[in-house]
Structure formats: structure tokens, C-alpha cells
Amino acid sequence: MSVSDRRGVLYPSRLPSFHRQAAPEDLAHLLRWVWLPRWDLPAGERLVQEVLPFPASNLVVEPAGTSLRGPTTGVSTRVLEGSGWAVGALLRPAGLSGLGIEPASIRDSGCPFPDAALHGGVVEAMGCANPEEGRQQAAALMIAWLAERAGDPDAAALSANDVEDLVAGERSIVRVEQLAQRLGMSVRGVQRLTQRYIGLAPLAVIRRYRLQEAALRLREESGYSIAEVAADLGYADQAHLSSDFRKVLGLSPGAYRDRHD
């Protein structure tokens, strides 16, 4: 099943072919979805892709190899040229925990994660003459591999999943103290949990989800003022949203909205 969630992509009009394939319900504790871009650009043409990634890690297969990419503290930029593709899994904390990598160790970076069977299977699938069939096969291979490799997550990893779900689903949570109270944990306990299983401080996780939604609403809901968006997302006022937005995206909410008018 395809995913309609449009958060994270800052300039959708620049996207090449791009799909998100939802994880099966029984494996949703391991990954949110598989994402699959493909591009074929004329000689000399370049596409600059800017993404505000989810506060999570990704397992990525490309023609050149397989890697794990850690959580980021800012916008991710990639320049696309020629032709190519990628198949990535947006990992839940419980999914990453089974791969033996500490997310904090690959924050704002990544590491090779070679697996000949996974890489070979995905490359073969993406070479299918029917692009839609190839995408489906590649996504299924990624999901099946992760289900086998990740195994059964421990209780703490599943608690980190709860952090993600709570922050993503409840706009009213804007402080770590609120999050800790809802989870029945101490602030220090939440900090240890997110650092170990997500690789970011809990406040960074909260702010990332709020900024993703702010960017989505600024470009798609022109009928709402920036002050109204800030209030809906739990910010004290427009100035606080503007400060966070500029710090991470490098421009004001108004300037970002103007680019989509």
C-alpha cells in the first residue's frame, strides 16, 4: 500500500519519480515504509533535492552498495544527475536495534552495510522491465530481509517506538517534561532512551516532527497564517516557530512559503 504522508520533502515539485510503500501491519514496529526514488535526467541537467528527514535512521540500497544512514540534525541535500535509483527503509528504533549499530555513532553520517543477497536482489528487482512491478519486488525484498535480520526487539526498543508514536501523533507535546509524563518515565529516562535507540535528544525529536509539519502546512495550507500554524503546533508564538525554522532550514517560514506560491 502506498503512503500519502508528504512530510519531510521540502520541495515536492523538484522530485523525480518517488514512492513510499507502507510496511505490513505486523512489521510496522520495525519500519514505517520503504521509499523508492528513480530519476533519468537529460545530460547536463541537475536536480537539487532538499529533505528534512524524519528523526530516524535509514537502510539504503543503491546500485553502488548498501548503507545505513543515521539521524540528522539538519536538512539533507543531494544533487541528482544522470540516471539512478535508491530503495530505502525508514527504520523504527526497534528495527534499527536488531542491526547492531548505535544510531548516535552515525548521526549526520552513515556507514557501509554490505549484504550481497539484499543488494543483489534489490538491484535485480529495480532492473525489471515493468517499473511498478520492480518497485513492488524491491520493497518486498527489503521488508522481508529486515524482518529476518532484526529479530524480536527488546522492551526498551519498543518503548523508543512509543516515543516516536506519541511525538508524531500529539501536537500538544512540545517539551520533554510533557513527553516523560505521558510515558510514565523520568526526563532522564527519556533522554537515555532516545539517545540509545534514536541517536538524538528527545527535544530534537520533538522539534523535528513539529518542523516537518510546519513546512508541510506552510506550503499546502495558504489559508492559515504563520501565527496560526505556530499556535496549532504548540509554539508559544510565531517568533518561536520562526527561530526554530530558521535555525534548521536556514530561512524564515515566510520565505519558505513564498517559494511555493
Residue, then its C-alpha position, 0 to 999 in steps of 0.5 A: m500500500s502506498v503512503s500519502d504522508r508528504r512530510g519531510v520533502l521540502y520541495p515536492s515539485r523538484l522530485p523525480s519519480f518517488h514512492r513510499q510503500a507502507a510496511p505490513e501491519d505486523l512489521a510496522h514496529l520495525l519500519r514505517w515504509v520503504w521509499l523508492p526514488r528513480w530519476d533519468l535526467p537529460a545530460g547536463e541537467r541537475l536536480v537539487q533535492e532538499v529533505l528534512p528527514f524524519p528523526a530516524s535512521n535509514l537502510v539504503v540500497e543503491p546500485a553502488g552498495t548498501s548503507l545505513r544512514g543515521p539521524t540528522t540534525g539538519v536538512s539533507t541535500r543531494v544533487l541528482e544527475g544522470s540516471g539512478w535509483a535508491v530503495g530505502a527503509l525508514l527504520r523504527p528504533a526497534g528495527l534499527s536495534g536488531l542491526g547492531i549499530e548505535p544510531a548516535s555513532i552515525r548521526d549526520s553520517g552513515c556507514p557501509f552495510p554490505d549484504a550481497a543477497l539484499h543488494g543483489g536482489v534489490v538491484e535485480a528487482m529495480g532492473c525489471a522491465n515493468p517499473e511498478e512491478g520492480r518497485q513492488q519486488a524491491a520493497a518486498l525484498m527489503i521488508a522481508w530481509l529486515a524482518e529476518r535480520a532484526g529479530d524480536p526487539d527488546a522492551a526498551a526498543l519498543s518503548a523508543n517506538d512509543v516515543e516516536d508514536l506519541v511525538a508524531g501523533e500529539r501536537s500538544i507535546v512540545r517539551v520533554e517534561q510533557l513527553a516523560q509524563r505521558l510515558g510514565m518515565s523520568v526526563r532522564g529516562v527519556q533522554r537515555l532512551t532516545q539517545r540509545y535507540i534514536g541517536l538524538a535528544p528527545l527535544a530534537v525529536i520533538r522539534r523535528y516532527r513539529l518542523q516537518e509539519a510546519a513546512l508541510r502546512l506552510r506550503e499546502e495550507s495558504g489559508y492559515s497564517i504563520a501565527e496560526v500554524a505556530a499556535d496549532l503546533g504548540y509554539a508559544d508564538q510565531a517568533h518561536l516557530s520562526s527561530d526554530f525554522r530558521k535555525v534548521l532550514g536556514l530561512s524564515p517560514g515566510a520565505y519558505r512559503d513564498r517559494h511555493d506560491 
